């Protein structure tokens, strides 16, 4: 579970261009950025999922990109200027 205030954005992995995903990089708005697959970090078997999502989290001054199989919970919309 992640605190909502730490989440900057959620994207579908295919939309984030998982190009170079085997190297732990994806192209986010044309910029290569590192990511971590929670499935791999936790050592879980790879289930067939229809889509994966990238969650961009900012805990403090750092930015972390996590690839997850499922997004759950309630939806809240926040419009940032």
N, C-alpha and C positions, 0 to 999 in steps of 0.2 A: 504494500500500500504506500502510495506517495502523497505527501501533503499537496493539495491543489495549488497553494501559493508558490510552490517550488516548480510547478510545471509551466514551461513557456509555451510549448505547442506540441501537438500530436499530429503525425503524418502517416499516411500509408507508405510502407517501405517501397513499393513499386513506384509510387509517385515521387519519392525522394531519390530515385535513380540509384538503386543498389548496385551500382557499377563499380567493380573492384571490391565487392562485399567480402570475398574470400580473404582479402588483405586487411579487413577491418576498417575499410573506408567506404563512405558513400558520398555522393555528390548532392549537397544541399544548397539549392539556388546557385548551382554552378561552382561551388567551392567544395573541394574534397575535405571531409571532416571525419574523424575517427568515431567509431561506435562500439558498443559492447552488446553481445547477444546474451540476455539473461539465461536462456536455455542452456547455452554452452557453459557459462560461468557456474551454473548450478549443477551441471553434469546430467541433465535430463535427456531422455531419448527424444529424437526428433519426430514429433507427430506430424501428420499431414494437416496443415492448417490452410484455409482458403486465402488468408492474407496475414501479413505481419505488420506491425506498426512500430514507428519510431517515436519515442517520447523524449523531448528535449527538456531536461531538468536543470535548474540552476540552484544548486545548494551553496549559498553564500556567493563567493566571487568566481566559482568555477562553473563551467557548462558541461553537462554529461548527456550523451545520447544513448538511450537504451532501446534495444530491439526486443519487443514482446510479442507473444502469440495472440493475446486477447486483451482488449481494453474493457474493463468492467466498472460498475459504479454508476453514480448519477452524473448527468451531463450538466455542466454549468458553463454559460457563455460569458466571457469577459472581453470587452472591447478596450484595447490599449491604444493610445494615440501614437 
